[in-house]
């Protein structure tokens, strides 16, 4: 891997673009999983309520629906936590200041080749888009 004058590893333009595309794929995939889970189980709860109201005693419906709703909220929370962890793990980090690059920092790095926080070289200087 190439390095700059400080000895820190810098990315080629190709590696940088590949890592950005991988991050976008992770975010898109995790978003779809979260959407499918929350919409699917949200609708399942509504169907359960519609089915259970005429079948079961009101207190039993409330107890079961309340438990299902708590499980649903825990599931959505767990998926959100997993999504944040996976996106954080896929983020590029500056080899100089170790900061994870957010969307804006990635755009600045793409345009300038440098970290917007410390100014360190991230992408080989000759590699312009
Ligand atoms: Zn930096």
Backbone and ligand atoms as CSV (ligand in chain L), in Angstrom:
chain,resi,resn,atom,element,x,y,z
A,1,UNK,N,N,0.860,-1.193,0.000
A,1,UNK,CA,C,0.000,0.000,0.000
A,1,UNK,C,C,0.895,1.242,0.000
A,2,UNK,N,N,0.575,2.226,-0.816
A,2,UNK,CA,C,1.386,3.446,-0.858
A,2,UNK,C,C,1.286,4.221,0.458
A,3,UNK,N,N,2.300,5.082,0.716
A,3,UNK,CA,C,2.259,5.914,1.926
A,3,UNK,C,C,2.677,7.326,1.572
A,4,UNK,N,N,2.354,8.273,2.457
A,4,UNK,CA,C,2.727,9.658,2.214
A,4,UNK,C,C,4.038,9.953,2.935
A,5,UNK,N,N,4.406,11.253,3.013
A,5,UNK,CA,C,5.697,11.637,3.607
A,5,UNK,C,C,5.782,11.273,5.089
A,6,UNK,N,N,4.649,11.164,5.759
A,6,UNK,CA,C,4.678,10.822,7.193
A,6,UNK,C,C,4.733,9.312,7.395
A,7,UNK,N,N,4.618,8.549,6.331
A,7,UNK,CA,C,4.645,7.094,6.449
A,7,UNK,C,C,3.272,6.481,6.626
A,8,UNK,N,N,2.236,7.333,6.744
A,8,UNK,CA,C,0.865,6.800,6.889
A,8,UNK,C,C,0.390,6.279,5.542
A,9,UNK,N,N,-0.368,5.202,5.593
A,9,UNK,CA,C,-0.863,4.593,4.364
A,9,UNK,C,C,-1.883,5.507,3.703
A,10,UNK,N,N,-1.771,5.688,2.404
A,10,UNK,CA,C,-2.779,6.427,1.646
A,10,UNK,C,C,-3.395,5.462,0.640
A,11,UNK,N,N,-4.628,5.764,0.267
A,11,UNK,CA,C,-5.361,4.887,-0.645
A,11,UNK,C,C,-5.169,5.346,-2.084
A,12,UNK,N,N,-5.235,4.388,-2.992
A,12,UNK,CA,C,-5.327,4.777,-4.400
A,12,UNK,C,C,-6.767,5.241,-4.626
A,13,UNK,N,N,-6.999,5.974,-5.690
A,13,UNK,CA,C,-8.355,6.436,-6.012
A,13,UNK,C,C,-9.291,5.235,-6.161
A,14,UNK,N,N,-8.787,4.203,-6.797
A,14,UNK,CA,C,-9.593,3.002,-7.018
A,14,UNK,C,C,-10.005,2.370,-5.679
A,15,UNK,N,N,-9.056,2.248,-4.738
A,15,UNK,CA,C,-9.383,1.680,-3.423
A,15,UNK,C,C,-10.384,2.555,-2.675
A,16,UNK,N,N,-10.166,3.864,-2.748
A,16,UNK,CA,C,-11.069,4.799,-2.072
A,16,UNK,C,C,-12.491,4.643,-2.614
A,17,UNK,N,N,-12.621,4.637,-3.930
A,17,UNK,CA,C,-13.954,4.508,-4.541
A,17,UNK,C,C,-14.578,3.155,-4.218
A,18,UNK,N,N,-13.759,2.117,-4.205
A,18,UNK,CA,C,-14.269,0.774,-3.898
A,18,UNK,C,C,-14.781,0.725,-2.447
A,19,UNK,N,N,-14.056,1.342,-1.523
A,19,UNK,CA,C,-14.485,1.340,-0.114
A,19,UNK,C,C,-15.753,2.168,0.083
A,20,UNK,N,N,-15.843,3.286,-0.632
A,20,UNK,CA,C,-17.076,4.096,-0.547
A,20,UNK,C,C,-18.267,3.321,-1.083
A,21,UNK,N,N,-18.062,2.606,-2.192
A,21,UNK,CA,C,-19.166,1.818,-2.775
A,21,UNK,C,C,-19.553,0.691,-1.815
A,22,UNK,N,N,-18.576,0.083,-1.155
A,22,UNK,CA,C,-18.876,-0.995,-0.203
A,22,UNK,C,C,-19.681,-0.444,0.971
A,23,UNK,N,N,-19.332,0.736,1.455
A,23,UNK,CA,C,-20.082,1.364,2.548
A,23,UNK,C,C,-21.528,1.628,2.130
A,24,UNK,N,N,-21.716,2.121,0.921
A,24,UNK,CA,C,-23.079,2.385,0.438
A,24,UNK,C,C,-23.875,1.088,0.341
A,25,UNK,N,N,-23.222,0.010,-0.101
A,25,UNK,CA,C,-23.924,-1.288,-0.189
A,25,UNK,C,C,-24.343,-1.765,1.200
A,26,UNK,N,N,-23.459,-1.618,2.186
A,26,UNK,CA,C,-23.778,-2.028,3.556
A,26,UNK,C,C,-24.972,-1.216,4.071
A,27,UNK,N,N,-24.933,0.102,3.873
A,27,UNK,CA,C,-26.023,0.963,4.363
A,27,UNK,C,C,-27.340,0.619,3.679
A,28,UNK,N,N,-27.288,0.369,2.382
A,28,UNK,CA,C,-28.509,0.048,1.639
A,28,UNK,C,C,-29.084,-1.299,2.104
A,29,UNK,N,N,-28.220,-2.296,2.251
A,29,UNK,CA,C,-28.668,-3.623,2.671
A,29,UNK,C,C,-29.269,-3.578,4.081
A,30,UNK,N,N,-28.579,-2.910,4.998
A,30,UNK,CA,C,-29.080,-2.831,6.373
A,30,UNK,C,C,-30.393,-2.061,6.438
A,31,UNK,N,N,-30.520,-1.017,5.616
A,31,UNK,CA,C,-31.764,-0.259,5.570
A,31,UNK,C,C,-32.927,-1.105,5.084
A,32,UNK,N,N,-32.648,-1.958,4.101
A,32,UNK,CA,C,-33.709,-2.832,3.578
A,32,UNK,C,C,-34.141,-3.858,4.620
A,33,UNK,N,N,-33.177,-4.419,5.345
A,33,UNK,CA,C,-33.503,-5.400,6.386
A,33,UNK,C,C,-34.375,-4.738,7.452
A,34,UNK,N,N,-33.975,-3.546,7.866
A,34,UNK,CA,C,-34.730,-2.821,8.888
A,34,UNK,C,C,-36.144,-2.495,8.395
A,35,UNK,N,N,-36.251,-2.038,7.154
A,35,UNK,CA,C,-37.569,-1.693,6.600
A,35,UNK,C,C,-38.452,-2.935,6.499
A,36,UNK,N,N,-37.885,-4.036,6.007
A,36,UNK,CA,C,-38.680,-5.264,5.860
A,36,UNK,C,C,-39.158,-5.755,7.221
A,37,UNK,N,N,-38.272,-5.728,8.218
A,37,UNK,CA,C,-38.635,-6.183,9.560
A,37,UNK,C,C,-39.712,-5.278,10.160
A,38,UNK,N,N,-39.489,-3.978,10.125
A,38,UNK,CA,C,-40.417,-3.082,10.817
A,38,UNK,C,C,-41.772,-3.034,10.116
A,39,UNK,N,N,-41.792,-3.009,8.791
A,39,UNK,CA,C,-43.072,-2.975,8.083
A,39,UNK,C,C,-43.766,-4.337,8.193
A,40,UNK,N,N,-43.009,-5.411,7.975
A,40,UNK,CA,C,-43.598,-6.752,8.019
A,40,UNK,C,C,-44.202,-7.077,9.367
A,41,UNK,N,N,-43.442,-6.897,10.414
A,41,UNK,CA,C,-43.970,-7.227,11.738
A,41,UNK,C,C,-44.978,-6.197,12.238
A,42,UNK,N,N,-44.865,-4.958,11.768
A,42,UNK,CA,C,-45.874,-3.954,12.104
A,42,UNK,C,C,-47.233,-4.346,11.537
A,43,UNK,N,N,-47.226,-4.782,10.278
A,43,UNK,CA,C,-48.479,-5.235,9.661
A,43,UNK,C,C,-48.987,-6.512,10.334
A,44,UNK,N,N,-48.076,-7.398,10.712
A,44,UNK,CA,C,-48.473,-8.642,11.383
A,44,UNK,C,C,-49.188,-8.323,12.706
A,45,UNK,N,N,-48.728,-7.296,13.407
A,45,UNK,CA,C,-49.394,-6.915,14.659
A,45,UNK,C,C,-50.810,-6.410,14.402
A,46,UNK,N,N,-50.957,-5.615,13.344
A,46,UNK,CA,C,-52.295,-5.117,13.008
A,46,UNK,C,C,-53.232,-6.271,12.645
A,47,UNK,N,N,-52.709,-7.211,11.872
A,47,UNK,CA,C,-53.528,-8.376,11.508
A,47,UNK,C,C,-53.881,-9.194,12.748
A,48,UNK,N,N,-52.929,-9.328,13.657
A,48,UNK,CA,C,-53.211,-10.060,14.888
A,48,UNK,C,C,-54.333,-9.378,15.665
A,49,UNK,N,N,-54.254,-8.068,15.810
A,49,UNK,CA,C,-55.292,-7.344,16.543
A,49,UNK,C,C,-56.659,-7.515,15.878
A,50,UNK,N,N,-56.668,-7.425,14.571
A,50,UNK,CA,C,-57.933,-7.577,13.828
A,50,UNK,C,C,-58.509,-8.984,14.037
A,51,UNK,N,N,-57.623,-9.979,14.063
A,51,UNK,CA,C,-58.065,-11.357,14.241
A,51,UNK,C,C,-58.460,-11.628,15.700
A,52,UNK,N,N,-57.677,-11.087,16.650
A,52,UNK,CA,C,-57.834,-11.460,18.049
A,52,UNK,C,C,-59.022,-10.786,18.735
A,53,UNK,N,N,-59.353,-9.565,18.318
A,53,UNK,CA,C,-60.423,-8.816,19.003
A,53,UNK,C,C,-61.721,-9.622,19.120
A,54,UNK,N,N,-62.215,-10.211,18.026
A,54,UNK,CA,C,-63.466,-10.994,18.182
A,54,UNK,C,C,-63.262,-12.373,18.810
A,55,UNK,N,N,-62.031,-12.865,18.875
A,55,UNK,CA,C,-61.764,-14.227,19.335
A,55,UNK,C,C,-61.457,-14.311,20.834
A,56,UNK,N,N,-60.772,-13.313,21.369
A,56,UNK,CA,C,-60.208,-13.403,22.720
A,56,UNK,C,C,-60.798,-12.328,23.618
A,57,UNK,N,N,-60.650,-12.536,24.904
A,57,UNK,CA,C,-61.069,-11.527,25.880
A,57,UNK,C,C,-60.174,-10.294,25.722
A,58,UNK,N,N,-60.733,-9.115,25.995
A,58,UNK,CA,C,-60.015,-7.858,25.792
A,58,UNK,C,C,-58.697,-7.836,26.566
A,59,UNK,N,N,-58.723,-8.282,27.834
A,59,UNK,CA,C,-57.495,-8.273,28.641
A,59,UNK,C,C,-56.424,-9.172,28.042
A,60,UNK,N,N,-56.814,-10.317,27.504
A,60,UNK,CA,C,-55.849,-11.233,26.883
A,60,UNK,C,C,-55.256,-10.613,25.628
A,61,UNK,N,N,-56.094,-9.940,24.845
A,61,UNK,CA,C,-55.612,-9.278,23.624
A,61,UNK,C,C,-54.594,-8.202,23.990
A,62,UNK,N,N,-54.925,-7.413,25.009
A,62,UNK,CA,C,-54.017,-6.336,25.433
A,62,UNK,C,C,-52.693,-6.927,25.918
A,63,UNK,N,N,-52.752,-8.020,26.689
A,63,UNK,CA,C,-51.525,-8.630,27.215
A,63,UNK,C,C,-50.655,-9.175,26.086
A,64,UNK,N,N,-51.288,-9.900,25.159
A,64,UNK,CA,C,-50.513,-10.482,24.046
A,64,UNK,C,C,-50.001,-9.381,23.125
A,65,UNK,N,N,-50.866,-8.445,22.751
A,65,UNK,CA,C,-50.455,-7.370,21.845
A,65,UNK,C,C,-49.369,-6.501,22.482
A,66,UNK,N,N,-49.474,-6.252,23.774
A,66,UNK,CA,C,-48.447,-5.474,24.467
A,66,UNK,C,C,-47.108,-6.183,24.452
A,67,UNK,N,N,-47.128,-7.502,24.697
A,67,UNK,CA,C,-45.887,-8.279,24.667
A,67,UNK,C,C,-45.285,-8.286,23.264
A,68,UNK,N,N,-46.148,-8.482,22.259
A,68,UNK,CA,C,-45.657,-8.475,20.874
A,68,UNK,C,C,-45.070,-7.112,20.516
A,69,UNK,N,N,-45.717,-6.055,20.978
A,69,UNK,CA,C,-45.220,-4.719,20.663
A,69,UNK,C,C,-43.860,-4.478,21.324
A,70,UNK,N,N,-43.705,-4.922,22.567
A,70,UNK,CA,C,-42.397,-4.769,23.233
A,70,UNK,C,C,-41.325,-5.547,22.491
A,71,UNK,N,N,-41.644,-6.778,22.067
A,71,UNK,CA,C,-40.685,-7.579,21.295
A,71,UNK,C,C,-40.353,-6.889,19.975
A,72,UNK,N,N,-41.355,-6.296,19.364
A,72,UNK,CA,C,-41.166,-5.569,18.105
A,72,UNK,C,C,-40.209,-4.392,18.295
A,73,UNK,N,N,-40.438,-3.623,19.346
A,73,UNK,CA,C,-39.575,-2.465,19.622
A,73,UNK,C,C,-38.144,-2.930,19.907
A,74,UNK,N,N,-37.992,-4.006,20.679
A,74,UNK,CA,C,-36.656,-4.536,20.949
A,74,UNK,C,C,-35.987,-4.998,19.652
A,75,UNK,N,N,-36.751,-5.646,18.776
A,75,UNK,CA,C,-36.202,-6.104,17.492
A,75,UNK,C,C,-35.760,-4.939,16.621
A,76,UNK,N,N,-36.592,-3.900,16.538
A,76,UNK,CA,C,-36.222,-2.726,15.750
A,76,UNK,C,C,-34.980,-2.062,16.350
A,77,UNK,N,N,-34.933,-1.965,17.676
A,77,UNK,CA,C,-33.762,-1.388,18.338
A,77,UNK,C,C,-32.499,-2.196,18.067
A,78,UNK,N,N,-32.615,-3.522,18.119
A,78,UNK,CA,C,-31.456,-4.381,17.852
A,78,UNK,C,C,-30.984,-4.229,16.409
A,79,UNK,N,N,-31.934,-4.137,15.481
A,79,UNK,CA,C,-31.548,-3.963,14.079
A,79,UNK,C,C,-30.911,-2.597,13.839
A,80,UNK,N,N,-31.430,-1.562,14.501
A,80,UNK,CA,C,-30.817,-0.236,14.378
A,80,UNK,C,C,-29.390,-0.251,14.925
A,81,UNK,N,N,-29.225,-0.905,16.071
A,81,UNK,CA,C,-27.899,-1.008,16.681
A,81,UNK,C,C,-26.948,-1.751,15.737
A,82,UNK,N,N,-27.417,-2.865,15.157
A,82,UNK,CA,C,-26.589,-3.648,14.232
A,82,UNK,C,C,-26.248,-2.828,12.990
A,83,UNK,N,N,-27.237,-2.091,12.489
A,83,UNK,CA,C,-27.003,-1.267,11.302
A,83,UNK,C,C,-25.930,-0.216,11.574
A,84,UNK,N,N,-26.032,0.462,12.722
A,84,UNK,CA,C,-25.038,1.481,13.060
A,84,UNK,C,C,-23.647,0.870,13.200
A,85,UNK,N,N,-23.560,-0.286,13.836
A,85,UNK,CA,C,-22.265,-0.961,14.002
A,85,UNK,C,C,-21.655,-1.339,12.667
A,86,UNK,N,N,-22.452,-1.898,11.774
A,86,UNK,CA,C,-21.926,-2.331,10.471
A,86,UNK,C,C,-21.523,-1.144,9.613
A,87,UNK,N,N,-22.301,-0.079,9.667
A,87,UNK,CA,C,-21.942,1.110,8.889
A,87,UNK,C,C,-20.664,1.721,9.460
A,88,UNK,N,N,-20.558,1.781,10.776
A,88,UNK,CA,C,-19.353,2.330,11.404
A,88,UNK,C,C,-18.122,1.502,11.031
A,89,UNK,N,N,-18.291,0.168,11.014
A,89,UNK,CA,C,-17.167,-0.713,10.677
A,89,UNK,C,C,-16.738,-0.548,9.219
A,90,UNK,N,N,-17.689,-0.192,8.350
A,90,UNK,CA,C,-17.373,-0.069,6.926
A,90,UNK,C,C,-16.850,1.318,6.557
A,91,UNK,N,N,-16.948,2.282,7.499
A,91,UNK,CA,C,-16.512,3.647,7.196
A,91,UNK,C,C,-15.004,3.716,7.017
A,92,UNK,N,N,-14.580,4.586,6.120
A,92,UNK,CA,C,-13.162,4.864,5.961
A,92,UNK,C,C,-12.688,5.637,7.175
A,93,UNK,N,N,-11.444,5.386,7.588
A,93,UNK,CA,C,-10.860,6.145,8.684
A,93,UNK,C,C,-9.581,6.814,8.197
A,94,UNK,N,N,-9.344,8.005,8.677
A,94,UNK,CA,C,-8.131,8.736,8.316
A,94,UNK,C,C,-6.930,8.030,8.962
A,95,UNK,N,N,-5.888,7.728,8.195
A,95,UNK,CA,C,-4.715,7.062,8.782
A,95,UNK,C,C,-3.885,8.002,9.660
A,96,UNK,N,N,-4.148,9.298,9.598
A,96,UNK,CA,C,-3.380,10.282,10.378
A,96,UNK,C,C,-4.036,10.567,11.724
A,97,UNK,N,N,-5.327,10.931,11.711
A,97,UNK,CA,C,-5.993,11.314,12.964
A,97,UNK,C,C,-6.955,10.222,13.449
A,98,UNK,N,N,-7.105,9.150,12.658
A,98,UNK,CA,C,-7.936,7.989,13.030
A,98,UNK,C,C,-9.428,8.285,13.062
A,99,UNK,N,N,-9.826,9.469,12.634
A,99,UNK,CA,C,-11.253,9.812,12.641
A,99,UNK,C,C,-11.975,9.040,11.540
A,100,UNK,N,N,-13.150,8.511,11.868
A,100,UNK,CA,C,-13.993,7.882,10.846
A,100,UNK,C,C,-14.576,8.993,9.982
A,101,UNK,N,N,-14.556,8.781,8.674
A,101,UNK,CA,C,-15.036,9.817,7.765
A,101,UNK,C,C,-16.541,9.707,7.583
A,102,UNK,N,N,-17.244,10.804,7.875
A,102,UNK,CA,C,-18.691,10.813,7.621
A,102,UNK,C,C,-18.915,11.150,6.144
A,103,UNK,N,N,-20.176,11.263,5.744
A,103,UNK,CA,C,-20.479,11.502,4.328
A,103,UNK,C,C,-19.795,12.754,3.798
A,104,UNK,N,N,-19.872,13.849,4.567
A,104,UNK,CA,C,-19.278,15.104,4.113
A,104,UNK,C,C,-17.756,14.974,4.010
A,105,UNK,N,N,-17.136,14.323,5.000
A,105,UNK,CA,C,-15.686,14.143,4.976
A,105,UNK,C,C,-15.259,13.293,3.780
A,106,UNK,N,N,-16.076,12.299,3.433
A,106,UNK,CA,C,-15.764,11.472,2.258
A,106,UNK,C,C,-15.807,12.309,0.985
A,107,UNK,N,N,-16.800,13.191,0.901
A,107,UNK,CA,C,-16.898,14.027,-0.301
A,107,UNK,C,C,-15.709,14.969,-0.402
A,108,UNK,N,N,-15.322,15.547,0.747
A,108,UNK,CA,C,-14.161,16.436,0.751
A,108,UNK,C,C,-12.910,15.651,0.356
A,109,UNK,N,N,-12.761,14.450,0.916
A,109,UNK,CA,C,-11.596,13.625,0.583
A,109,UNK,C,C,-11.600,13.248,-0.889
A,110,UNK,N,N,-12.772,12.968,-1.432
A,110,UNK,CA,C,-12.867,12.600,-2.844
A,110,UNK,C,C,-12.420,13.765,-3.734
A,111,UNK,N,N,-12.802,14.978,-3.334
A,111,UNK,CA,C,-12.476,16.143,-4.148
A,111,UNK,C,C,-11.031,16.611,-3.943
A,112,UNK,N,N,-10.538,16.527,-2.702
A,112,UNK,CA,C,-9.218,17.103,-2.400
A,112,UNK,C,C,-8.142,16.054,-2.172
A,113,UNK,N,N,-8.543,14.836,-1.876
A,113,UNK,CA,C,-7.568,13.792,-1.554
A,113,UNK,C,C,-7.095,13.860,-0.115
A,114,UNK,N,N,-7.668,14.785,0.676
A,114,UNK,CA,C,-7.198,15.002,2.050
A,114,UNK,C,C,-8.324,14.876,3.077
A,115,UNK,N,N,-7.918,14.599,4.317
A,115,UNK,CA,C,-8.843,14.568,5.445
A,115,UNK,C,C,-9.275,16.000,5.752
A,116,UNK,N,N,-10.582,16.211,5.938
A,116,UNK,CA,C,-11.059,17.575,6.236
A,116,UNK,C,C,-10.855,17.943,7.705
A,117,UNK,N,N,-10.491,16.985,8.532
A,117,UNK,CA,C,-10.283,17.278,9.952
A,117,UNK,C,C,-8.825,17.631,10.249
A,118,UNK,N,N,-7.887,16.862,9.711
A,118,UNK,CA,C,-6.476,17.101,10.032
A,118,UNK,C,C,-5.654,17.524,8.824
A,119,UNK,N,N,-6.215,17.413,7.630
A,119,UNK,CA,C,-5.489,17.809,6.425
A,119,UNK,C,C,-4.537,16.743,5.905
A,120,UNK,N,N,-4.485,15.591,6.550
A,120,UNK,CA,C,-3.581,14.525,6.108
A,120,UNK,C,C,-4.000,13.942,4.768
A,121,UNK,N,N,-3.013,13.456,4.039
A,121,UNK,CA,C,-3.271,12.871,2.719
A,121,UNK,C,C,-3.993,11.534,2.872
A,122,UNK,N,N,-5.118,11.371,2.188
A,122,UNK,CA,C,-5.878,10.115,2.228
A,122,UNK,C,C,-5.750,9.334,0.930
A,123,UNK,N,N,-5.707,10.079,-0.182
A,123,UNK,CA,C,-5.683,9.452,-1.509
A,123,UNK,C,C,-4.398,9.908,-2.196
A,124,UNK,N,N,-3.771,9.007,-2.890
A,124,UNK,CA,C,-2.527,9.344,-3.602
A,124,UNK,C,C,-2.721,10.628,-4.408
A,125,UNK,N,N,-1.796,11.578,-4.302
A,125,UNK,CA,C,-1.979,12.899,-4.922
A,125,UNK,C,C,-2.207,12.859,-6.428
A,126,UNK,N,N,-1.619,11.934,-7.132
A,126,UNK,CA,C,-1.769,11.900,-8.589
A,126,UNK,C,C,-3.107,11.368,-9.044
A,127,UNK,N,N,-3.861,10.762,-8.119
A,127,UNK,CA,C,-5.124,10.102,-8.480
A,127,UNK,C,C,-6.299,11.074,-8.391
A,128,UNK,N,N,-6.517,11.860,-9.421
A,128,UNK,CA,C,-7.681,12.775,-9.449
A,128,UNK,C,C,-8.831,12.087,-10.164
A,129,UNK,N,N,-10.081,12.367,-9.731
A,129,UNK,CA,C,-11.222,11.712,-10.397
A,129,UNK,C,C,-11.347,12.173,-11.840
L,1,ZN,ZN,ZN,-7.396,13.075,9.535
